[in-house]
Amino acid sequence: MIKFVFLFPLTLCLIWYAYLSYNGHSVADGKKGFIYITIVSAVIIAFFAIVWLITRP
């Protein structure tokens, strides 16, 4: 599972892009959303990485 962790932020960004496109907004309008997605995803990935390092045999 750890090797597919990059799919989490990618999927969220694609969903955000689809939302922006559907509602007629540009990517520039949603720039802050992409930044938030990247930061939150990085925090979640870092948490999982730390837990993985702590609990591995």
C-alpha positions in Angstrom: 0.0 0.0 0.0 2.8 2.4 0.7 3.9 2.4 -2.9 0.5 3.7 -4.0 0.4 6.6 -1.5 1.0 9.1 -4.3 -2.5 8.3 -5.7 -4.2 10.0 -2.7 -3.2 13.6 -3.6 -3.5 12.9 -7.3 -7.0 11.7 -6.9 -8.0 14.6 -4.7 -6.5 17.1 -7.2 -8.4 15.4 -10.1 -11.6 15.6 -8.2 -11.0 19.3 -7.4 -10.2 20.0 -11.0 -13.4 18.3 -12.1 -15.4 20.3 -9.6 -13.8 23.6 -10.9 -14.5 22.6 -14.5 -18.1 21.6 -13.8 -18.8 24.9 -12.0 -17.1 27.1 -14.7 -14.1 28.2 -12.6 -10.6 28.3 -13.9 -7.6 26.5 -12.4 -6.3 29.9 -11.2 -9.5 30.4 -9.2 -8.9 27.0 -7.5 -5.2 27.5 -6.9 -5.6 27.8 -3.1 -7.6 24.6 -3.1 -4.8 22.7 -4.8 -2.3 24.1 -2.2 -4.6 23.0 0.6 -4.9 19.5 -0.9 -1.2 19.3 -1.3 -0.5 20.3 2.3 -3.2 18.1 3.9 -2.1 15.1 1.7 1.6 15.7 2.8 0.6 15.7 6.4 -1.5 12.5 6.1 1.3 10.8 4.1 3.9 11.8 6.7 1.7 10.4 9.4 1.3 7.1 7.7 5.1 7.0 7.0 5.9 7.6 10.6 3.4 5.0 11.8 4.8 2.5 9.2 8.4 3.1 10.4 7.4 2.7 14.1 5.4 -0.5 13.6 7.5 -2.4 11.1 9.3 -5.4 12.5 
